[in-house]
Amino acid sequence: MTVLEHVDDWIGLGWLSHLDRAFVRFLQDQEPDVDDLVLWAGALVSHQLGRGEVFLDLEKLCRQPGLTLALPNEDDAGQFEHDESFAVLPKHQLEHWQTGLSQSSLVGLADGNTPLVLAGKRLYLRRYWQYQQILDQAIQQRLQPIRDALPAAVQDDINALFPKSKEHSDWQKIACVLALRARFSIITGGPGTGKTTTLTKLLALLINLANDETSPAHKLNILLAAPTGKAAARVSESISKALDRLATPDAIKQLIPQKASTLHRLLGSRHDSRRYLHDRNNPLVADIVIVDEASMIDLEMMASLLDALADSTQLILLGDKDQLASVEAGSVMGDLCHGAENAAYDEQTRQWINPYLGDDSATAGSAINQQTVMLRYSHRFGEHSGIGQLAKAVNHGEIAEANAILNNAKTYQDLSRLLLSNPTDSRLKQLITHSDGKDSTRQGYGYYRDVIKQRPQVTVRPEPFDRAQESPVEGPDHSSPQFNHWAKHVLDAFDTFQVLCALRRGPWGVEGLNQRIEQWLFADQLPALWYEGRPVMITRNDYNLGLMNGDIGITLKDSTGKLRVAFPSEDSGDTVNIRWVSPMRLPDVETAFAITVHKSQGSEFNHVALVLPETKNPVLTRELIYTGITRAKDNFTLLESRADIFNQAIVASCK
């Protein structure tokens, strides 16, 4: 059998995709006499890219092929090695792979235009190898210190903004001090560790420093961004709140940006193109670029961002290194922050931060470690918070401790756990449809359904009419403030609870649970696609409507009695603004009672119910469980369909 025929078998088993096959066929067309080893390597590197890995690790492939490829639909990847279909994979030593690949005209070592690039033990698709080079070179250039010392006035500002901390080392202060040294820095930390508070203080210091170092004073051009619309809205809100608490003059506060954009909007996305308006030939006009929720950024986007920065622009990344990586290829934040928890600073870095550092530093780490600070103290989750303790145990892979915490409902009243026999279990329905008007932290979707019933009286009136278009004018309904207030109440009520899933398909996945929840909540309005109460998530950026991938709206009847989807909009003063959009203008949406953990990144909910499937899956990892837990602010419920699936997920780290 040929390699293509074996690949077809693997596709039938769900091990490879048709895209992988197309790449193998492409390689064969480019070099008809190509060695089978190169074709297999092409299939596998394409497969890895589909899994979010930007390269194929040849050494790991030789040592543990099943685990390296994490092929789906099996409980134990090691079983693949005993499968007859799996046995067709070449069983070679690393040197054999390297020699065979390097002899092919389809594989290059660096420069050139070969489709594959061999870099030591790693095999890349050329495009992703180029992205990695852009990232590495741009960050290395920014790591060089640009100051030997801080002015005395700035040091005084640092001490004023950071009173003596109860912690041995004030990591928020250290993050600011390190960020003042070079044009690149990372601030990482779990939920509630003060990343946004640290950022606002850092920006105040940078503004003061610019005033001190330039004459006349230079007004900094600061751009703020996040990967998704939801994350951008949340960081805007967080910075606004942090500024209210910031002990600095109003003149400085006014120079700190409060409005974040998406990265796509920042770079200027082009329709039907991977390229952006801003690149190395047309860089962003900015002194400082800040990106929040950086763990969601894939390698291609990070390379595009760095390519669009002028050499003089400072880049500050914020995010939780332990969260899930992007859905697309590349765990950029996790890779950049490797070793950050060790505070592995070299002697030069220690001299820079010495006045602010205790005895928490370890042996010197990488160059990027020198500009990375991990915030450690959670102001949201104290020592008595079950959510905080559970997240920590899961993150450290401590199965016994995680289970002990989950099962100790008496001590940790913000946690609960249910083992469900099937998706129609009455306890699941009770949890999801629960409503308690007194306690907003333990709601189900019954609460927001009750708020919908509080809709103001509908006044039927003709819609505005555009004679030129001979159709009703589409747009926000600003004529009924009481409906805007009610819609905002509904949106806030919906945000108090969220069902998160590991998978999209199956009875325990997004699709199956959304159908079931619709039946439980709105059976009287089905099978209509659009009904009052339907929550929808935008699945593709729509710049014409100002709606971004991940934005959630609720279908409601507006003041004319028409079904519209209400999306939150930025309030102006005491005026509540809601964006009312016709469902007919929203083709790229999906029902959002249940969403994937990936889609929940950048969001927070009072109460989160995390649903685990009954079979092991490559996406079910420690990082996914940690991310799901940390979306909850007040209460977390774990819903298991099999007794040991939680333990298996904690063991399976994607790092």
C-alpha positions as CSV (number, residue, x, y, z in Angstrom):
1,M,0.0,0.0,0.0
2,T,1.1,3.6,-0.7
3,V,1.4,6.3,2.0
4,L,-1.7,7.9,0.6
5,E,-3.7,4.7,1.0
6,H,-2.4,4.3,4.6
7,V,-3.4,7.9,5.2
8,D,-6.9,7.2,3.9
9,D,-7.1,4.3,6.5
10,W,-6.1,6.7,9.2
11,I,-8.7,9.2,8.1
12,G,-11.3,6.5,8.4
13,L,-10.2,5.8,11.9
14,G,-10.4,9.5,12.8
15,W,-6.6,9.7,13.3
16,L,-5.9,12.1,10.4
17,S,-7.9,14.7,8.5
18,H,-8.6,15.3,4.8
19,L,-6.4,18.5,5.1
20,D,-3.5,16.3,6.2
21,R,-4.1,14.1,3.2
22,A,-4.1,17.1,0.9
23,F,-0.8,18.2,2.2
24,V,0.7,14.8,1.6
25,R,-0.7,14.9,-2.0
26,F,0.9,18.4,-2.4
27,L,4.3,17.1,-1.3
28,Q,4.0,14.1,-3.7
29,D,3.1,16.5,-6.6
30,Q,6.1,18.6,-5.8
31,E,8.5,15.7,-5.8
32,P,7.1,12.5,-7.4
33,D,9.9,10.3,-6.2
34,V,9.8,11.6,-2.6
35,D,10.7,9.2,0.1
36,D,7.8,7.7,2.1
37,L,9.4,9.0,5.3
38,V,9.0,12.6,4.0
39,L,5.3,12.0,3.2
40,W,4.7,10.5,6.6
41,A,6.5,13.5,8.2
42,G,4.3,15.9,6.2
43,A,1.1,14.1,7.3
44,L,2.2,14.2,10.9
45,V,3.4,17.8,11.1
46,S,0.0,18.8,9.5
47,H,-1.8,16.7,12.1
48,Q,0.1,18.4,14.9
49,L,-0.8,21.8,13.5
50,G,-4.4,20.8,13.7
51,R,-3.9,20.0,17.3
52,G,-2.4,23.4,18.1
53,E,1.2,22.3,17.9
54,V,3.4,24.4,15.6
55,F,6.0,21.7,15.0
56,L,6.5,17.9,15.1
57,D,8.9,16.9,17.8
58,L,10.8,14.1,16.1
59,E,12.6,13.0,19.3
60,K,9.3,12.5,21.2
61,L,7.8,10.8,18.1
62,C,10.5,8.2,18.2
63,R,10.2,7.7,22.0
64,Q,6.4,7.8,22.4
65,P,4.6,8.1,19.1
66,G,1.1,7.5,20.4
67,L,1.3,10.0,23.1
68,T,3.1,12.6,20.9
69,L,0.4,12.5,18.3
70,A,-2.5,12.3,20.9
71,L,-4.7,10.6,18.3
72,P,-8.4,10.8,19.1
73,N,-11.0,8.3,20.1
74,E,-8.9,6.2,22.4
75,D,-8.6,6.1,26.2
76,D,-4.9,5.3,26.1
77,A,-2.7,6.7,23.4
78,G,-0.2,4.0,24.1
79,Q,-2.6,1.4,22.8
80,F,-2.0,2.8,19.3
81,E,1.4,1.2,19.2
82,H,-0.2,-2.3,19.2
83,D,-2.7,-1.4,16.5
84,E,-2.2,-3.0,13.1
85,S,-3.0,0.3,11.3
86,F,-0.6,2.2,13.5
87,A,2.2,-0.2,12.8
88,V,2.7,1.2,9.2
89,L,4.2,4.3,10.7
90,P,8.0,4.2,10.1
91,K,9.8,3.1,13.3
92,H,13.1,4.9,13.0
93,Q,15.6,6.5,15.3
94,L,15.9,10.3,15.5
95,E,19.0,10.3,13.4
96,H,17.3,8.3,10.6
97,W,14.4,10.8,10.5
98,Q,16.8,13.7,10.4
99,T,19.0,12.2,7.7
100,G,16.0,11.2,5.5
101,L,14.3,14.5,5.8
102,S,17.5,16.6,5.2
103,Q,18.1,14.7,1.9
104,S,14.8,15.8,0.4
105,S,14.4,18.9,-1.7
106,L,11.1,19.5,0.1
107,V,12.9,20.1,3.4
108,G,15.1,23.1,4.2
109,L,17.3,24.0,7.1
110,A,16.6,27.7,7.2
111,D,16.5,30.1,4.2
112,G,14.6,29.1,1.1
113,N,11.1,28.3,0.0
114,T,10.8,24.6,0.9
115,P,7.4,23.7,2.3
116,L,9.1,22.0,5.3
117,V,11.8,23.2,7.6
118,L,14.0,21.0,9.8
119,A,15.4,22.8,12.9
120,G,17.3,20.3,14.9
121,K,14.7,17.9,16.4
122,R,11.8,19.9,15.2
123,L,10.0,19.8,11.9
124,Y,7.9,22.9,10.9
125,L,5.7,24.0,8.1
126,R,7.7,26.8,6.6
127,R,5.1,29.5,7.4
128,Y,5.1,28.6,11.1
129,W,8.8,28.4,11.2
130,Q,8.9,32.0,9.8
131,Y,6.3,33.1,12.4
132,Q,8.6,31.6,15.1
133,Q,11.6,33.5,13.7
134,I,9.7,36.8,13.7
135,L,8.6,36.3,17.3
136,D,12.1,35.2,18.6
137,Q,13.9,38.0,16.8
138,A,11.5,40.8,17.8
139,I,11.4,39.8,21.4
140,Q,15.2,39.4,21.7
141,Q,15.6,42.9,20.3
142,R,13.3,44.3,22.9
143,L,14.8,42.5,25.8
144,Q,17.9,44.8,25.8
145,P,17.8,47.3,28.7
146,I,17.2,50.9,27.7
147,R,18.0,52.5,31.1
148,D,20.8,52.1,33.5
149,A,18.9,53.6,36.4
150,L,15.6,55.3,37.3
151,P,15.3,59.0,38.1
152,A,14.9,59.7,41.8
153,A,11.5,61.2,41.2
154,V,10.2,58.0,39.5
155,Q,11.6,55.9,42.4
156,D,9.6,58.2,44.8
157,D,6.5,57.6,42.6
158,I,7.0,53.8,42.8
159,N,7.1,53.9,46.6
160,A,4.1,56.2,46.7
161,L,2.0,53.9,44.5
162,F,3.1,50.8,46.4
163,P,3.0,51.2,50.1
164,K,4.9,48.5,52.1
165,S,3.4,45.1,51.3
166,K,2.5,42.3,53.6
167,E,4.1,40.0,51.1
168,H,7.8,39.2,51.5
169,S,8.3,40.5,47.9
170,D,5.8,42.9,46.3
171,W,5.5,41.3,42.9
172,Q,3.2,44.0,41.6
173,K,5.9,46.6,42.3
174,I,8.6,44.4,40.9
175,A,6.5,44.0,37.7
176,C,6.4,47.7,37.3
177,V,10.1,48.2,38.0
178,L,11.1,45.5,35.4
179,A,8.8,47.0,32.8
180,L,10.6,50.3,33.2
181,R,13.9,48.7,32.2
182,A,13.2,47.4,28.6
183,R,10.8,47.6,25.7
184,F,9.3,44.2,26.5
185,S,7.7,42.7,29.6
186,I,5.2,40.1,30.7
187,I,2.9,40.3,33.7
188,T,1.4,36.9,34.4
189,G,-0.8,35.6,37.3
190,G,-4.0,33.9,38.1
191,P,-7.4,35.5,38.6
192,G,-7.5,38.3,41.1
193,T,-3.8,38.7,41.4
194,G,-4.0,42.3,40.4
195,K,-2.8,42.3,36.8
196,T,-5.0,45.3,35.8
197,T,-4.2,47.2,39.0
198,T,-0.5,46.7,38.3
199,L,-0.9,47.8,34.7
200,T,-2.6,51.1,35.6
201,K,0.1,51.9,38.1
202,L,2.8,51.0,35.5
203,L,1.2,53.3,33.0
204,A,1.2,56.2,35.5
205,L,4.9,55.5,36.1
206,L,5.7,55.4,32.3
207,I,3.8,58.7,31.8
208,N,5.8,60.3,34.6
209,L,9.1,58.8,33.3
210,A,8.4,60.2,29.8
211,N,7.8,63.6,31.3
212,D,11.0,63.3,33.2
213,E,13.2,62.1,30.3
214,T,11.9,64.5,27.6
215,S,11.8,68.2,27.3
216,P,9.3,69.4,26.4
217,A,7.2,66.6,28.0
218,H,6.3,63.9,25.5
219,K,2.7,62.7,25.5
220,L,2.8,58.9,25.1
221,N,0.6,57.2,22.5
222,I,-0.7,54.2,24.3
223,L,-2.7,51.5,22.6
224,L,-4.7,48.8,24.5
225,A,-5.9,45.6,23.0
226,A,-7.2,42.1,23.7
227,P,-7.7,39.0,21.4
228,T,-11.5,39.1,21.4
229,G,-14.3,41.6,21.7
230,K,-15.5,40.1,25.0
231,A,-12.0,40.3,26.5
232,A,-11.5,43.9,25.2
233,A,-14.8,45.0,26.8
234,R,-13.8,43.3,30.1
235,V,-10.3,44.9,30.2
236,S,-11.8,48.3,29.4
237,E,-14.2,47.9,32.4
238,S,-11.4,46.7,34.7
239,I,-9.1,49.6,33.9
240,S,-11.9,52.1,34.5
241,K,-12.5,50.6,38.0
242,A,-8.7,50.4,38.7
243,L,-8.3,54.1,37.8
244,D,-11.0,55.1,40.3
245,R,-8.7,53.5,43.0
246,L,-5.4,54.9,41.6
247,A,-3.7,57.3,43.9
248,T,-2.3,59.6,41.2
249,P,-3.2,63.1,39.9
250,D,-6.2,63.4,37.6
251,A,-4.0,64.9,34.9
252,I,-2.1,61.5,34.8
253,K,-5.3,59.4,34.9
254,Q,-6.6,61.2,31.8
255,L,-3.6,60.1,29.8
256,I,-4.2,56.4,30.6
257,P,-6.4,54.7,27.9
258,Q,-9.6,53.0,29.0
259,K,-10.9,51.7,25.7
260,A,-9.4,48.5,24.4
261,S,-9.8,47.2,20.8
262,T,-9.5,43.7,19.4
263,L,-6.1,42.8,18.0
264,H,-7.8,42.3,14.5
265,R,-9.1,45.9,14.7
266,L,-5.8,47.2,16.0
267,L,-3.8,45.7,13.2
268,G,-6.4,46.5,10.5
269,S,-7.7,43.1,9.3
270,R,-8.3,42.7,5.6
271,H,-11.2,40.9,4.2
272,D,-10.4,37.3,3.0
273,S,-6.7,37.8,3.8
274,R,-4.2,36.6,6.4
275,R,-2.4,40.0,6.1
276,Y,-3.1,43.2,8.0
277,L,-3.0,46.9,7.2
278,H,-0.2,47.3,9.7
279,D,3.1,45.4,9.2
280,R,6.8,46.1,9.2
281,N,6.3,48.5,6.2
282,N,3.4,50.3,7.8
283,P,4.0,50.0,11.6
284,L,1.5,51.1,14.3
285,V,2.0,54.6,15.5
286,A,2.5,53.8,19.2
287,D,4.9,54.3,22.0
288,I,3.4,51.5,24.1
289,V,1.1,48.6,23.1
290,I,-0.5,46.6,25.9
291,V,-2.3,43.3,25.2
292,D,-4.4,41.7,27.9
293,E,-5.5,38.0,27.9
294,A,-2.3,37.2,26.0
295,S,-2.7,33.4,26.7
296,M,-5.4,33.4,24.0
297,I,-3.0,34.6,21.3
298,D,-1.8,32.1,18.8
299,L,1.7,32.1,17.1
300,E,0.5,33.6,13.8
301,M,-1.3,36.5,15.5
302,M,1.6,37.2,17.9
303,A,4.0,37.3,15.0
304,S,1.7,39.7,13.1
305,L,1.6,41.9,16.1
306,L,5.3,42.0,16.6
307,D,5.9,42.5,12.9
308,A,3.6,45.6,13.1
309,L,5.5,47.3,16.0
310,A,8.2,49.9,15.4
311,D,11.6,49.2,17.0
312,S,10.9,51.9,19.5
313,T,7.5,50.6,20.6
314,Q,7.2,49.0,24.0
315,L,5.1,45.8,24.3
316,I,3.5,44.7,27.5
317,L,1.7,41.4,27.7
318,L,-0.7,40.4,30.5
319,G,-2.4,37.1,31.1
320,D,-2.5,33.8,33.0
321,K,0.2,31.5,31.7
322,D,-1.7,28.5,33.1
323,Q,-4.9,29.0,31.1
324,L,-5.7,27.2,27.9
325,A,-3.7,28.3,24.9
326,S,-5.3,29.6,21.8
327,V,-7.6,27.4,19.7
328,E,-5.2,28.1,16.8
329,A,-1.6,26.8,16.7
330,G,0.9,27.9,19.3
331,S,1.0,28.2,23.0
332,V,2.8,31.5,22.9
333,M,2.1,32.8,26.4
334,G,2.9,29.5,28.1
335,D,6.1,29.1,26.2
336,L,7.3,32.7,27.0
337,C,6.5,32.3,30.7
338,H,8.2,28.9,31.1
339,G,10.0,29.1,34.5
340,A,8.3,32.4,35.5
341,E,7.1,30.8,38.8
342,N,10.8,30.4,39.8
343,A,11.6,34.2,39.7
344,A,14.8,33.1,38.0
345,Y,16.6,36.4,37.8
346,D,20.3,36.8,36.9
347,E,22.7,39.1,38.8
348,Q,22.0,42.1,36.5
349,T,18.3,41.8,37.0
350,R,18.6,41.4,40.7
351,Q,20.6,44.6,40.9
352,W,17.8,46.4,39.1
353,I,15.1,45.1,41.4
354,N,17.1,44.6,44.5
355,P,15.4,47.3,46.6
356,Y,12.0,45.6,46.0
357,L,12.9,41.9,46.1
358,G,13.0,39.6,49.1
359,D,14.7,36.2,49.2
360,D,12.3,34.7,46.6
361,S,14.6,34.6,43.6
362,A,16.1,31.3,42.3
363,T,18.9,30.4,39.9
364,A,19.1,32.6,36.8
365,G,16.7,31.6,34.0
366,S,16.2,32.6,30.3
367,A,16.5,36.1,28.9
368,I,12.7,36.4,28.7
369,N,12.5,35.4,32.4
370,Q,14.4,38.6,33.2
371,Q,11.5,40.7,31.9
372,T,8.7,38.4,33.3
373,V,7.0,38.7,36.6
374,M,4.4,36.3,38.1
375,L,1.9,37.8,40.5
376,R,1.2,35.3,43.3
377,Y,-1.3,36.6,45.8
378,S,-5.0,36.4,44.8
379,H,-7.1,39.2,46.1
380,R,-10.2,37.5,44.8
381,F,-9.7,34.0,46.2
382,G,-8.5,33.9,49.8
383,E,-7.2,30.9,51.7
384,H,-10.8,29.9,52.6
385,S,-12.0,30.1,49.0
386,G,-12.7,26.6,47.6
387,I,-12.4,28.0,44.0
388,G,-9.0,29.4,44.7
389,Q,-7.7,26.3,46.5
390,L,-9.2,23.9,43.8
391,A,-7.6,25.9,41.0
392,K,-4.2,25.8,42.7
393,A,-4.4,22.0,43.3
394,V,-5.5,21.3,39.7
395,N,-2.8,23.6,38.3
396,H,-0.2,21.7,40.3
397,G,-1.6,18.3,39.2
398,E,-2.4,17.3,42.8
399,I,-5.2,14.8,42.2
400,A,-5.8,13.7,45.9
401,E,-5.8,17.3,47.1
402,A,-8.2,18.5,44.4
403,N,-10.6,15.7,45.2
404,A,-10.4,16.4,48.9
405,I,-11.2,20.0,48.3
406,L,-14.1,19.2,46.0
407,N,-15.6,16.7,48.5
408,N,-15.3,19.1,51.5
409,A,-18.5,21.1,50.9
410,K,-18.7,21.9,54.6
411,T,-15.5,23.9,54.5
412,Y,-15.7,25.1,50.9
413,Q,-19.3,26.2,50.5
414,D,-18.5,27.8,47.1
415,L,-18.0,24.3,45.6
416,S,-20.3,21.5,44.6
417,R,-19.9,18.2,42.7
418,L,-22.5,16.0,40.9
419,L,-21.9,12.6,39.4
420,L,-24.7,12.3,36.8
421,S,-25.9,9.0,35.4
422,N,-27.1,10.5,32.1
423,P,-27.8,14.0,30.4
424,T,-31.5,13.8,31.4
425,D,-30.7,13.5,35.1
426,S,-33.2,15.5,37.1
427,R,-30.5,17.0,39.3
428,L,-28.9,18.6,36.2
429,K,-32.3,20.1,35.2
430,Q,-32.8,21.4,38.7
431,L,-29.3,23.1,38.7
432,I,-29.7,24.7,35.3
433,T,-33.3,25.9,35.8
434,H,-32.8,27.1,39.4
435,S,-33.8,30.7,40.3
436,D,-33.2,32.4,43.6
437,G,-34.0,36.1,43.6
438,K,-32.1,36.6,46.9
439,D,-28.7,35.0,46.1
440,S,-27.2,36.1,42.8
441,T,-24.1,33.8,43.4
442,R,-26.0,30.5,43.1
443,Q,-28.3,31.1,40.2
444,G,-29.3,28.9,37.3
445,Y,-30.8,30.1,34.0
446,G,-34.2,30.2,35.7
447,Y,-33.1,33.6,37.2
448,Y,-32.6,35.4,33.9
449,R,-35.8,33.8,32.5
450,D,-37.7,35.3,35.5
451,V,-36.1,38.7,34.7
452,I,-37.3,38.5,31.1
453,K,-40.9,38.2,32.4
454,Q,-40.5,41.6,34.0
455,R,-40.5,43.2,30.5
456,P,-42.1,46.6,30.4
457,Q,-45.4,47.0,28.7
458,V,-45.0,47.0,24.9
459,T,-46.1,50.0,23.0
460,V,-46.9,49.2,19.4
461,R,-45.8,52.0,17.0
462,P,-44.5,52.1,13.4
463,E,-40.8,51.6,12.9
464,P,-38.8,54.5,11.3
465,F,-39.0,54.2,7.6
466,D,-36.2,54.9,5.0
467,R,-38.0,55.9,1.8
468,A,-34.9,55.5,-0.3
469,Q,-34.5,51.9,0.8
470,E,-38.3,51.3,1.2
471,S,-37.6,49.3,4.4
472,P,-37.6,49.9,8.1
473,V,-34.5,51.5,9.4
474,E,-32.3,49.1,11.3
475,G,-30.5,50.3,14.4
476,P,-30.6,50.8,18.2
477,D,-33.9,51.7,19.8
478,H,-32.9,54.8,21.9
479,S,-36.5,56.0,22.4
480,S,-37.3,53.7,25.3
481,P,-34.9,54.0,28.2
482,Q,-37.0,51.6,30.3
483,F,-36.5,48.9,27.8
484,N,-32.7,49.5,27.7
485,H,-32.6,49.2,31.6
486,W,-34.7,46.0,31.4
487,A,-32.4,44.6,28.7
488,K,-29.3,45.4,30.7
489,H,-30.9,43.7,33.7
490,V,-31.6,40.6,31.6
491,L,-28.0,40.6,30.3
492,D,-26.6,40.9,33.8
493,A,-28.9,38.2,35.1
494,F,-27.7,35.8,32.3
495,D,-24.1,36.5,33.2
496,T,-24.6,35.2,36.7
497,F,-24.5,31.6,35.5
498,Q,-22.8,29.8,32.7
499,V,-22.6,26.1,31.6
500,L,-19.1,25.3,30.2
501,C,-18.2,22.2,28.2
502,A,-15.0,20.5,27.2
503,L,-16.4,19.3,23.9
504,R,-18.7,20.7,21.2
505,R,-20.4,17.4,20.2
506,G,-22.0,14.6,22.0
507,P,-24.6,14.4,24.8
508,W,-22.3,16.1,27.2
509,G,-21.1,18.7,24.6
510,V,-22.2,22.1,23.7
511,E,-24.6,21.0,21.0
512,G,-26.4,18.4,23.0
513,L,-26.7,20.4,26.1
514,N,-28.0,23.5,24.3
515,Q,-30.8,21.5,22.8
516,R,-31.7,20.1,26.2
517,I,-31.6,23.4,28.0
518,E,-33.8,25.0,25.4
519,Q,-36.4,22.3,26.0
520,W,-36.2,22.8,29.8
521,L,-36.5,26.6,29.7
522,F,-38.5,27.5,26.6
523,A,-40.4,24.4,25.4
524,D,-43.5,26.5,24.8
525,Q,-41.6,28.6,22.1
526,L,-39.8,25.7,20.3
527,P,-39.1,24.6,17.5
528,A,-38.7,28.3,16.4
529,L,-35.1,29.2,15.8
530,W,-35.6,32.7,17.2
531,Y,-37.5,33.1,20.4
532,E,-37.6,35.6,23.3
533,G,-34.8,34.5,25.7
534,R,-32.5,32.8,23.2
535,P,-28.9,33.7,24.1
536,V,-26.5,33.8,21.1
537,M,-22.8,34.1,20.8
538,I,-21.2,35.8,17.8
539,T,-18.8,33.4,16.1
540,R,-17.1,35.8,13.6
541,N,-16.1,39.4,13.9
542,D,-18.6,41.8,12.3
543,Y,-17.0,45.2,12.1
544,N,-20.1,46.7,10.4
545,L,-22.2,45.9,13.4
546,G,-19.4,46.5,15.9
547,L,-19.8,42.9,17.2
548,M,-16.8,40.6,17.9
549,N,-16.3,36.9,18.1
550,G,-17.3,35.8,21.6
551,D,-19.9,38.6,22.2
552,I,-23.1,37.3,23.8
553,G,-26.5,38.9,23.3
554,I,-30.1,37.9,24.4
555,T,-33.1,37.8,22.0
556,L,-35.8,40.0,23.4
557,K,-38.9,41.9,22.3
558,D,-38.1,45.6,22.0
559,S,-40.4,48.5,22.7
560,T,-42.2,47.8,19.4
561,G,-42.8,44.2,20.2
562,K,-40.3,43.0,17.6
563,L,-37.7,40.3,18.3
564,R,-34.3,41.9,18.5
565,V,-31.0,40.6,19.9
566,A,-29.8,42.9,22.7
567,F,-26.1,43.4,23.1
568,P,-24.4,45.4,25.9
569,S,-23.0,48.7,24.8
570,E,-20.9,51.3,26.5
571,D,-23.0,53.4,28.9
572,S,-22.7,57.2,28.8
573,G,-23.0,58.7,32.2
574,D,-26.3,57.7,33.7
575,T,-27.7,56.6,30.4
576,V,-27.9,52.8,29.7
577,N,-27.1,52.0,26.1
578,I,-28.1,48.7,24.5
579,R,-27.4,47.7,20.9
580,W,-30.6,46.2,19.4
581,V,-29.9,44.1,16.3
582,S,-32.3,42.2,14.0
583,P,-31.7,38.5,14.1
584,M,-31.7,38.5,10.3
585,R,-28.4,40.5,10.4
586,L,-26.7,37.8,12.6
587,P,-25.9,34.8,10.4
588,D,-22.8,33.9,12.3
589,V,-24.2,33.0,15.8
590,E,-24.8,29.9,17.9
591,T,-27.0,29.3,21.0
592,A,-25.0,30.1,24.1
593,F,-26.6,28.3,27.1
594,A,-23.6,26.0,27.0
595,I,-20.3,27.2,25.5
596,T,-16.9,25.6,25.3
597,V,-14.2,26.5,27.9
598,H,-12.2,27.9,25.1
599,K,-15.0,30.4,24.2
600,S,-15.3,31.4,27.9
601,Q,-11.8,32.8,28.1
602,G,-11.8,36.5,28.9
603,S,-15.1,36.2,30.8
604,E,-16.2,35.7,34.4
605,F,-19.5,34.5,35.8
606,N,-20.9,34.4,39.3
607,H,-21.6,30.6,39.1
608,V,-20.0,28.2,36.6
609,A,-21.1,24.6,36.0
610,L,-18.3,22.7,34.2
611,V,-19.5,19.6,32.4
612,L,-17.0,16.8,31.7
613,P,-17.6,14.1,29.1
614,E,-17.8,10.4,29.7
615,T,-14.8,9.5,27.5
616,K,-11.3,10.7,27.6
617,N,-10.4,13.2,24.8
618,P,-7.1,15.0,23.9
619,V,-8.7,18.4,24.6
620,L,-9.6,17.3,28.2
621,T,-6.5,18.6,30.0
622,R,-5.4,20.1,33.3
623,E,-5.3,23.6,31.6
624,L,-8.9,23.2,30.4
625,I,-10.1,22.2,33.9
626,Y,-8.1,25.1,35.5
627,T,-9.5,27.6,33.0
628,G,-13.1,26.4,33.6
629,I,-12.7,26.7,37.4
630,T,-11.2,30.2,37.2
631,R,-14.1,31.6,35.2
632,A,-16.2,31.4,38.4
633,K,-16.2,34.3,40.8
634,D,-18.5,33.0,43.6
635,N,-19.5,29.4,43.0
636,F,-18.3,26.5,41.0
637,T,-20.1,23.2,40.2
638,L,-18.3,20.2,38.7
639,L,-20.6,17.9,36.7
640,E,-19.1,14.5,35.9
641,S,-20.5,11.8,33.7
642,R,-17.9,9.3,34.8
643,A,-16.3,8.9,38.2
644,D,-12.6,9.0,37.1
645,I,-12.8,11.5,34.3
646,F,-11.8,14.5,36.5
647,N,-8.7,12.7,37.7
648,Q,-7.6,11.7,34.2
649,A,-8.0,15.3,33.0
650,I,-5.7,16.6,35.8
651,V,-3.0,14.1,34.8
652,A,-3.2,15.1,31.1
653,S,-1.3,18.4,30.8
654,C,-0.8,19.9,27.3
655,K,2.5,21.4,28.4
